[in-house]
Amino acid sequence: MSVPKLKSINTFSQFTECADYSLMATLARDPDAKDNAEDYAPRQVFSGHYVPVKPTPLASAEYIAHSRDFFQQLGLSDELAKDENFQRFFSGDISVANPPMKNYGWATGYALSIYGTEYIQQCPFRTGNGYGDGRAISVFEGIIQGQRWEMQLKGGGRTPYCRGGDGRAVLRSSVREFLAQEHMHALGVPTSRSLSLFVSRSETVNRPWYVEDSRSTDPDTMVANPVAITTRVAPSFLRVGQLELFGRRARQNAHPNALKELSQIVLHVIDREYADEIDATLSLENKVIQLAQKFQQRLTSLICHWLRVGYCQGNFNSDNCACGGYTLDYGPFGFCELFEPFYQPWTGGGQHFSFFNQPNAAKANFESFCSALKPLLANQDEALERLQQVSEGFDELMQTKVNSMWATKLGLEGFDEDLFTQLMKLMVKTPVDFTLFFRELSSIPEHVSQISPSFYQPVSDELTAAWQQWLNIWREHINDFEQSAIKMKKVNPKYTWREWTVVPAYKQAEMGNYELIQALQQVLTQPYAEQGDKIDQQYYQRKPQSAFALGGVSHYSCSS
């Protein structure tokens, strides 16, 4: 059966014809919003699902890159990235929009919960009504090649939720997000995607960061950074924190339409993210229960993917948890190199958001998700009990999937707890590089010397013997060496995100040189492929000793 060729979108004019704004058509506008959408001063937003906002264009915007893989998936011609109006639009100049596109974007509010505890302290009004998209502005929603996508400018300027900030993202964080999203997609991890990346050649903002070769935990200097805009794309940017906000208002009877607004956004989540899985003819009560079940399945699978590839979402609050069950908000993230179960790249994150604690953080977010749904089931004891049962089933489902994931990484038919526990002890004691180790293991080695390239230091005779014993036992569990090797190499990537290879890319970009960004695009979007000796010498390497404890490399603040 032949696959139909995608109709190519070559011009911005053709692109505009795809516009279709379901969010603004079905959800409530903030009644206090400004008619001209120039709504930039921090203020409380008491009701409504979105605030119309015009982004602030980058001054002297310059194109850096676009995702060729994603463009191809969408049927967008690479020539479109060179279209003047396309470049103006996605660097923040929304004035070029023509109908059916709108000449303004929108920002949304959400609540903040950390491990299920609601926080309002960081809100300048101490009410929680000031939380939301402070520098992320959605500017497009439409149907492209039969699928609905939302496009959001990260760093598009101030919104009512900016809490006194400048609404900008710096080049450093924009390069990281642009590259990371496409890397995660190539790894097979559900994620938002990258469309384009632009930088200003005249506008800078000050951010705290690290001096050269700093070993400080916290940033120790102020740096003038070029501002940039990366456009991220997803089926929606609906988050658990948004449902929480409307669930809280419904519980508190915050305004006459509070319960209605909760119902509207829950139904919108279903329509945007689960329309193919939840029957539209069901009652609201049954839709709510199924939504919880479907989201639980997606969220637990997502966490397994994170663990599989060594990814750590250093700040996995409810507002960074997408209702669609994919990775969202690449702020203080990192990939585990030297294996540490409680690896945490963000200096402000703490152990509760560390690598192996991500299932616990996900559980807390899921409980917040279920709690937000409860006002829709008020006085329906049976339905509330069903929702509670779904919530209580999280741990068992999560553990089952995690065990299955580890078995797959190890090429086993089933999970062996003793074998796995012993492996974790050896990996910590040695220590090893997480990605290199599992990739070397994927060749089904017979001897310790074949996995030693992943070791960060020489091992004693005693430890060598322990490793050899483990390898011997593990190999006895493998039914078919050749087939297991093939399968393992499909789940254990060869190339991973290594911060010390990304830092030079954004530093060179500050000087106007984008070659390393383009090189990283090539490597990171083919993480399972053998890319040759030259690439191996650069990217299939352990973290250098000089990079350990280095501020901005081994750890970093959330400042971006």
C-alpha positions as CSV (number, residue, x, y, z in Angstrom):
1,M,0.0,0.0,0.0
2,S,1.5,3.3,-1.1
3,V,1.7,6.2,1.4
4,P,0.1,9.4,0.0
5,K,2.5,12.2,-0.5
6,L,2.0,15.2,1.8
7,K,0.9,18.4,0.2
8,S,3.8,20.7,0.7
9,I,3.3,24.1,2.4
10,N,5.8,26.4,0.7
11,T,4.7,29.9,1.7
12,F,3.5,31.7,4.8
13,S,0.3,32.5,3.0
14,Q,-0.4,28.7,2.6
15,F,0.5,28.2,6.2
16,T,-2.0,30.7,7.4
17,E,-4.8,28.7,5.7
18,C,-4.3,25.9,8.3
19,A,-5.3,28.2,11.2
20,D,-8.2,26.9,13.4
21,Y,-8.5,28.2,16.9
22,S,-10.5,25.7,19.0
23,L,-9.2,27.0,22.4
24,M,-10.4,30.5,21.8
25,A,-13.6,29.3,20.1
26,T,-14.7,27.0,23.0
27,L,-13.2,28.4,26.2
28,A,-13.8,31.7,28.1
29,R,-11.8,34.8,27.5
30,D,-10.7,36.8,30.6
31,P,-13.4,39.4,31.0
32,D,-10.9,42.0,32.2
33,A,-8.6,41.5,29.2
34,K,-7.6,44.5,27.0
35,D,-9.4,44.7,23.7
36,N,-6.1,45.6,21.9
37,A,-4.3,42.5,23.5
38,E,-1.5,44.8,24.7
39,D,-1.8,43.3,28.2
40,Y,1.7,43.3,29.7
41,A,1.5,44.6,33.3
42,P,1.4,42.0,36.0
43,R,-2.1,41.7,37.4
44,Q,-4.5,39.2,38.9
45,V,-6.6,37.2,36.5
46,F,-9.8,36.1,38.4
47,S,-11.7,34.2,35.7
48,G,-11.6,33.0,32.1
49,H,-9.3,30.4,30.5
50,Y,-7.1,32.7,28.5
51,V,-5.9,36.3,28.1
52,P,-5.4,37.7,24.6
53,V,-1.8,39.0,24.3
54,K,0.3,40.3,21.5
55,P,4.0,39.0,21.7
56,T,6.8,41.5,21.7
57,P,9.0,41.1,18.5
58,L,12.7,40.5,18.8
59,A,14.7,43.5,17.8
60,S,17.0,42.8,14.8
61,A,15.8,39.1,14.7
62,E,18.1,36.6,13.1
63,Y,17.3,33.1,12.0
64,I,19.3,30.3,13.6
65,A,17.7,27.0,12.8
66,H,14.5,25.1,12.2
67,S,13.7,21.4,12.7
68,R,14.0,19.8,9.3
69,D,12.6,16.6,10.6
70,F,9.5,18.2,12.1
71,F,9.0,20.4,9.0
72,Q,9.0,17.2,6.9
73,Q,6.5,15.6,9.2
74,L,4.2,18.6,8.9
75,G,4.6,18.8,5.2
76,L,6.3,22.2,5.5
77,S,8.9,23.0,2.9
78,D,12.3,24.0,4.2
79,E,11.9,27.1,1.9
80,L,9.1,28.2,4.3
81,A,11.7,28.8,7.0
82,K,13.3,31.4,4.7
83,D,9.9,33.1,4.1
84,E,10.1,36.7,5.4
85,N,6.7,36.7,7.0
86,F,7.3,33.3,8.5
87,Q,10.5,34.6,10.1
88,R,8.8,37.8,11.3
89,F,5.8,35.9,12.8
90,F,7.9,33.3,14.7
91,S,10.3,35.9,16.0
92,G,7.3,37.7,17.6
93,D,6.0,40.1,14.9
94,I,2.4,38.9,14.8
95,S,1.3,41.9,12.7
96,V,2.0,39.9,9.6
97,A,-0.8,37.5,10.4
98,N,-3.7,37.5,7.9
99,P,-7.1,35.8,8.3
100,P,-7.9,33.1,9.2
101,M,-5.0,33.7,11.5
102,K,-5.5,36.1,14.4
103,N,-3.2,39.1,14.9
104,Y,-2.8,38.3,18.6
105,G,-1.8,35.4,20.7
106,W,-2.9,34.1,24.1
107,A,-1.6,33.3,27.6
108,T,-3.1,31.0,30.2
109,G,-3.2,30.8,33.9
110,Y,-2.5,27.8,36.1
111,A,-1.9,26.8,39.7
112,L,1.3,25.7,41.2
113,S,1.6,22.5,43.3
114,I,4.7,20.8,44.5
115,Y,4.2,17.2,45.5
116,G,0.5,17.9,45.9
117,T,1.0,21.0,48.1
118,E,-0.5,24.1,46.7
119,Y,1.7,27.2,46.7
120,I,0.7,30.8,46.4
121,Q,3.8,32.4,48.0
122,Q,5.5,33.1,44.7
123,C,2.4,34.9,43.4
124,P,3.0,38.6,43.8
125,F,-0.6,38.9,45.0
126,R,-0.4,36.0,47.4
127,T,-3.6,34.6,45.9
128,G,-2.3,32.3,43.1
129,N,-4.2,34.5,40.6
130,G,-0.9,35.8,39.2
131,Y,0.5,32.4,38.1
132,G,0.6,31.5,34.4
133,D,2.4,31.9,31.1
134,G,4.8,34.7,32.0
135,R,6.9,34.5,28.8
136,A,5.1,31.8,26.8
137,I,2.6,33.1,24.3
138,S,0.7,30.8,22.0
139,V,0.3,32.4,18.6
140,F,-1.1,29.7,16.3
141,E,-3.5,26.8,16.5
142,G,-4.5,24.9,13.4
143,I,-4.9,21.6,11.6
144,I,-1.8,20.5,9.5
145,Q,-1.9,17.2,7.6
146,G,-5.0,16.2,9.5
147,Q,-3.6,16.8,13.0
148,R,-4.3,19.7,15.3
149,W,-1.2,21.6,16.6
150,E,-0.6,24.6,18.8
151,M,2.5,26.7,18.4
152,Q,3.9,28.8,21.3
153,L,6.6,31.4,21.4
154,K,9.0,30.8,24.4
155,G,10.4,34.2,25.3
156,G,7.7,36.2,23.4
157,G,7.6,39.0,25.9
158,R,5.5,40.1,28.9
159,T,2.0,38.8,29.7
160,P,-0.2,39.6,32.7
161,Y,1.4,36.5,34.4
162,C,5.0,37.8,34.1
163,R,5.2,38.6,37.8
164,G,7.4,41.6,37.1
165,G,9.8,39.7,34.8
166,D,10.8,40.8,31.3
167,G,9.0,37.9,29.5
168,R,12.2,37.0,27.6
169,A,14.2,33.8,27.2
170,V,17.9,33.9,26.7
171,L,19.8,32.3,23.9
172,R,21.3,29.7,26.1
173,S,18.0,28.2,27.3
174,S,16.4,28.6,23.9
175,V,19.2,26.6,22.2
176,R,18.9,23.9,24.9
177,E,15.1,23.6,24.5
178,F,15.2,23.7,20.7
179,L,17.7,20.8,20.6
180,A,16.3,18.8,23.5
181,Q,12.8,18.5,22.2
182,E,13.9,17.0,18.9
183,H,16.4,14.8,20.7
184,M,13.7,13.4,22.9
185,H,11.4,12.8,20.0
186,A,14.2,10.9,18.2
187,L,14.7,8.8,21.4
188,G,11.0,7.8,21.2
189,V,9.9,9.8,24.2
190,P,6.6,11.7,23.9
191,T,7.4,15.4,23.9
192,S,6.6,18.8,22.6
193,R,8.4,19.6,19.4
194,S,10.7,22.4,18.1
195,L,9.7,24.5,15.0
196,S,12.2,27.3,14.8
197,L,14.8,29.3,16.7
198,F,15.6,33.0,16.4
199,V,17.9,35.4,18.2
200,S,18.1,39.1,18.6
201,R,21.3,40.8,17.5
202,S,20.7,43.9,19.5
203,E,18.5,43.0,22.6
204,T,20.0,41.6,25.7
205,V,18.8,40.9,29.3
206,N,20.7,40.3,32.4
207,R,20.6,36.9,34.1
208,P,22.5,35.4,37.0
209,W,24.9,32.7,35.7
210,Y,28.4,31.3,36.4
211,V,31.8,32.7,35.8
212,E,34.2,30.7,33.7
213,D,35.2,27.5,35.4
214,S,33.1,28.2,38.4
215,R,32.5,25.4,40.9
216,S,29.9,27.4,42.8
217,T,26.5,25.8,43.4
218,D,24.6,28.9,42.7
219,P,25.3,31.5,40.0
220,D,28.0,33.9,41.0
221,T,27.7,36.7,38.4
222,M,25.3,38.7,36.3
223,V,25.6,38.1,32.5
224,A,24.1,40.1,29.6
225,N,22.5,37.5,27.4
226,P,21.1,37.8,23.9
227,V,17.4,37.2,23.9
228,A,15.9,34.5,21.7
229,I,12.6,32.9,20.8
230,T,12.1,29.2,20.2
231,T,8.7,28.0,19.0
232,R,7.6,24.9,20.6
233,V,4.7,22.8,19.2
234,A,2.3,20.3,20.8
235,P,-1.3,19.1,20.4
236,S,-2.0,21.4,23.2
237,F,-0.2,23.1,26.1
238,L,-2.9,22.2,28.6
239,R,-1.3,21.3,32.0
240,V,-2.3,19.7,35.2
241,G,-1.7,23.1,36.9
242,Q,-4.5,24.5,34.7
243,L,-7.0,22.0,35.8
244,E,-5.9,22.6,39.3
245,L,-6.6,26.3,39.0
246,F,-10.1,25.8,37.8
247,G,-10.7,22.9,40.2
248,R,-9.7,25.1,43.1
249,R,-12.0,27.9,42.0
250,A,-14.9,25.5,41.6
251,R,-14.3,24.1,45.2
252,Q,-14.1,27.7,46.6
253,N,-17.0,29.0,44.5
254,A,-14.6,31.8,43.5
255,H,-17.1,33.3,41.0
256,P,-20.5,32.3,39.6
257,N,-19.1,30.5,36.5
258,A,-16.3,28.6,38.4
259,L,-17.8,25.2,38.0
260,K,-18.8,25.8,34.4
261,E,-15.2,26.9,33.6
262,L,-13.9,23.7,35.2
263,S,-16.2,21.6,33.1
264,Q,-15.3,23.5,29.9
265,I,-11.6,23.1,30.3
266,V,-11.9,19.4,31.2
267,L,-14.0,18.7,28.1
268,H,-11.5,20.8,26.1
269,V,-8.7,18.5,27.4
270,I,-10.6,15.5,26.2
271,D,-11.3,17.0,22.8
272,R,-7.7,18.1,22.3
273,E,-5.9,15.1,23.7
274,Y,-8.2,12.1,24.0
275,A,-10.9,12.5,21.3
276,D,-9.9,9.2,19.7
277,E,-10.0,7.3,23.0
278,I,-13.0,8.7,24.9
279,D,-16.5,8.3,23.4
280,A,-18.1,11.7,22.9
281,T,-21.6,10.3,23.7
282,L,-20.6,9.3,27.3
283,S,-22.0,11.2,30.3
284,L,-19.7,13.8,31.9
285,E,-19.2,11.5,34.8
286,N,-17.9,8.6,32.7
287,K,-15.8,11.0,30.6
288,V,-14.1,12.2,33.7
289,I,-13.3,8.7,34.9
290,Q,-12.0,7.6,31.5
291,L,-9.9,10.8,31.3
292,A,-8.2,9.9,34.6
293,Q,-7.6,6.3,33.4
294,K,-6.2,7.4,30.0
295,F,-4.0,10.1,31.5
296,Q,-2.6,7.6,34.1
297,Q,-1.6,5.3,31.3
298,R,0.2,8.0,29.4
299,L,1.9,9.5,32.4
300,T,3.2,6.2,33.8
301,S,4.5,5.3,30.3
302,L,6.2,8.8,30.0
303,I,8.1,8.3,33.2
304,C,9.3,4.9,32.1
305,H,10.7,6.6,29.0
306,W,12.5,9.2,31.1
307,L,14.1,6.5,33.2
308,R,15.0,4.5,30.1
309,V,17.0,7.3,28.4
310,G,18.4,8.9,31.6
311,Y,16.3,12.1,31.4
312,C,15.6,14.1,34.6
313,Q,12.9,16.7,34.6
314,G,14.5,18.7,37.4
315,N,11.3,20.7,38.2
316,F,8.4,18.4,37.7
317,N,5.7,20.6,39.3
318,S,2.1,20.2,38.3
319,D,2.4,23.2,36.0
320,N,5.2,21.4,34.1
321,C,3.1,18.3,33.6
322,A,1.2,18.1,30.3
323,C,-2.4,16.7,30.4
324,G,-1.5,15.0,27.1
325,G,1.1,12.9,28.9
326,Y,4.2,14.2,27.1
327,T,7.4,16.0,28.1
328,L,6.8,19.7,28.4
329,D,8.9,22.7,29.6
330,Y,12.6,22.1,29.2
331,G,13.8,24.4,31.9
332,P,16.1,22.8,34.5
333,F,16.4,19.4,32.8
334,G,19.4,17.2,32.4
335,F,20.5,13.7,31.3
336,C,22.2,11.4,33.7
337,E,25.8,10.7,32.6
338,L,27.7,9.3,35.6
339,F,25.0,7.1,37.1
340,E,23.5,8.4,40.3
341,P,20.0,7.3,41.2
342,F,19.2,10.7,42.7
343,Y,20.9,12.8,40.0
344,Q,19.4,16.3,40.0
345,P,20.8,18.9,37.6
346,W,18.8,21.9,39.1
347,T,20.4,23.5,42.1
348,G,16.9,24.5,43.4
349,G,15.3,21.1,42.7
350,G,16.1,18.9,45.7
351,Q,16.1,15.2,45.8
352,H,12.3,15.0,45.5
353,F,12.6,15.8,41.8
354,S,15.7,13.7,41.2
355,F,16.2,11.0,38.5
356,F,14.8,7.9,40.4
357,N,12.2,9.9,42.3
358,Q,10.4,11.0,39.1
359,P,7.7,8.2,39.5
360,N,6.9,9.7,42.9
361,A,6.7,13.2,41.5
362,A,4.4,11.9,38.8
363,K,2.2,10.3,41.3
364,A,1.8,13.6,43.2
365,N,0.9,15.3,39.9
366,F,-1.6,12.6,39.1
367,E,-3.3,13.0,42.5
368,S,-3.5,16.7,41.9
369,F,-5.1,16.0,38.5
370,C,-7.7,13.7,40.1
371,S,-8.4,16.2,42.9
372,A,-9.1,18.9,40.3
373,L,-11.7,16.7,38.7
374,K,-13.7,16.0,41.9
375,P,-15.9,19.1,41.8
376,L,-17.4,17.7,38.6
377,L,-18.5,14.6,40.5
378,A,-19.9,16.3,43.6
379,N,-22.6,14.3,45.3
380,Q,-21.9,11.3,43.1
381,D,-20.5,8.9,45.6
382,E,-20.1,6.0,43.2
383,A,-18.2,8.1,40.7
384,L,-16.0,9.6,43.3
385,E,-15.1,6.1,44.6
386,R,-14.3,5.0,41.0
387,L,-12.0,8.1,40.6
388,Q,-10.3,7.3,44.0
389,Q,-9.7,3.7,42.9
390,V,-8.0,5.0,39.7
391,S,-5.8,7.3,41.8
392,E,-4.9,4.6,44.2
393,G,-3.9,2.3,41.4
394,F,-1.0,4.6,40.3
395,D,1.7,2.9,42.3
396,E,1.0,-0.6,41.1
397,L,0.7,0.4,37.4
398,M,3.9,2.5,37.7
399,Q,5.9,-0.3,39.2
400,T,4.7,-2.8,36.7
401,K,5.7,-0.6,33.8
402,V,9.1,0.4,35.3
403,N,9.9,-3.3,35.8
404,S,9.0,-4.1,32.2
405,M,11.1,-1.2,31.0
406,W,14.2,-2.4,32.9
407,A,13.7,-5.9,31.6
408,T,13.6,-4.5,28.1
409,K,16.8,-2.5,28.6
410,L,18.5,-5.6,29.8
411,G,17.2,-7.8,26.9
412,L,15.2,-10.0,29.3
413,E,11.8,-11.6,28.8
414,G,10.8,-10.7,32.3
415,F,12.0,-8.6,35.2
416,D,14.4,-10.2,37.7
417,E,14.5,-8.2,40.9
418,D,17.7,-9.8,42.3
419,L,19.6,-9.4,39.1
420,F,18.5,-5.8,38.8
421,T,19.3,-4.9,42.4
422,Q,22.8,-6.3,42.1
423,L,23.3,-4.3,38.9
424,M,22.3,-1.0,40.5
425,K,24.7,-1.6,43.3
426,L,27.6,-2.3,40.9
427,M,26.8,0.7,38.7
428,V,26.9,3.0,41.7
429,K,30.0,1.4,43.3
430,T,32.0,1.4,40.1
431,P,30.8,4.1,38.9
432,V,29.6,4.0,35.3
433,D,28.2,6.2,32.5
434,F,24.5,5.4,32.3
435,T,24.2,5.6,28.5
436,L,27.6,4.1,27.5
437,F,27.0,1.2,29.9
438,F,23.7,0.1,28.5
439,R,24.9,0.6,24.9
440,E,28.0,-1.5,25.5
441,L,25.8,-4.1,27.3
442,S,23.6,-4.3,24.1
443,S,26.4,-6.2,22.4
444,I,25.9,-9.0,25.0
445,P,29.5,-8.9,26.2
446,E,31.2,-11.9,27.7
447,H,33.9,-10.1,29.7
448,V,34.1,-7.1,31.9
449,S,36.7,-5.5,29.6
450,Q,33.9,-5.1,27.0
451,I,31.9,-2.8,29.3
452,S,34.9,-1.1,30.9
453,P,34.8,1.9,28.5
454,S,31.7,3.0,30.4
455,F,33.6,3.0,33.8
456,Y,34.8,6.3,35.2
457,Q,37.7,4.8,37.0
458,P,39.8,1.6,37.1
459,V,38.1,-1.1,39.3
460,S,39.7,-3.4,41.8
461,D,40.1,-7.1,41.3
462,E,37.3,-7.7,43.7
463,L,34.9,-5.4,41.8
464,T,36.0,-6.9,38.5
465,A,35.1,-10.4,39.8
466,A,31.7,-9.1,40.9
467,W,31.0,-7.6,37.5
468,Q,32.1,-10.8,35.8
469,Q,29.8,-12.9,38.0
470,W,26.9,-10.6,37.2
471,L,27.6,-10.8,33.5
472,N,27.7,-14.5,33.6
473,I,24.4,-14.8,35.4
474,W,22.8,-12.1,33.2
475,R,23.9,-13.9,30.0
476,E,22.2,-17.1,31.3
477,H,18.9,-15.2,31.2
478,I,19.3,-14.3,27.6
479,N,17.5,-16.7,25.3
480,D,18.8,-15.5,21.9
481,F,22.0,-13.4,21.9
482,E,21.6,-12.0,18.4
483,Q,17.9,-11.1,18.6
484,S,18.4,-9.6,22.1
485,A,21.3,-7.4,20.9
486,I,19.1,-6.1,18.1
487,K,16.2,-5.3,20.5
488,M,18.5,-3.7,23.1
489,K,20.1,-1.4,20.6
490,K,16.6,-0.1,19.8
491,V,15.9,1.0,23.4
492,N,19.4,1.8,24.6
493,P,20.7,4.9,22.7
494,K,24.3,5.3,21.6
495,Y,24.3,9.1,21.7
496,T,22.8,11.2,24.5
497,W,22.5,14.8,25.6
498,R,25.8,15.7,27.2
499,E,25.8,19.3,28.6
500,W,29.5,19.7,28.0
501,T,29.0,19.3,24.3
502,V,26.0,21.7,24.2
503,V,27.6,24.6,26.1
504,P,30.1,25.3,23.3
505,A,27.1,25.4,20.8
506,Y,25.3,28.2,22.6
507,K,28.5,30.1,23.3
508,Q,29.5,30.0,19.7
509,A,25.9,31.0,18.8
510,E,26.3,34.2,20.9
511,M,29.2,35.1,18.5
512,G,27.0,34.4,15.5
513,N,28.3,31.0,14.7
514,Y,25.6,28.4,14.4
515,E,27.5,25.5,12.9
516,L,27.8,23.5,16.2
517,I,24.0,23.8,16.7
518,Q,23.4,22.3,13.3
519,A,26.0,19.6,14.0
520,L,24.2,18.7,17.2
521,Q,20.9,18.6,15.4
522,Q,22.3,15.8,13.2
523,V,23.8,13.8,16.0
524,L,21.0,14.1,18.5
525,T,18.2,13.3,16.1
526,Q,19.8,9.9,15.3
527,P,20.6,8.7,18.8
528,Y,20.4,4.9,18.0
529,A,22.3,5.0,14.8
530,E,26.0,4.2,14.3
531,Q,27.4,7.5,13.1
532,G,31.0,6.6,12.6
533,D,34.3,7.0,14.3
534,K,34.6,10.7,14.0
535,I,31.2,11.3,15.7
536,D,32.1,8.7,18.3
537,Q,35.3,10.5,19.2
538,Q,33.3,13.7,19.9
539,Y,30.0,12.4,21.3
540,Y,30.3,8.8,22.4
541,Q,32.5,9.7,25.4
542,R,32.4,9.8,29.1
543,K,32.0,13.1,30.8
544,P,35.5,14.7,31.2
545,Q,36.9,15.1,34.7
546,S,37.2,18.8,34.1
547,A,33.4,19.1,33.6
548,F,32.5,17.6,37.0
549,A,31.1,20.1,39.6
550,L,31.3,22.8,36.9
551,G,28.6,25.4,37.2
552,G,26.5,25.7,34.1
553,V,27.5,22.1,33.1
554,S,27.1,19.7,35.9
555,H,24.4,21.8,37.5
556,Y,22.6,25.0,36.8
557,S,20.0,27.4,38.2
558,C,16.5,27.7,36.7
559,S,17.4,31.1,35.4
560,S,16.8,31.4,31.7
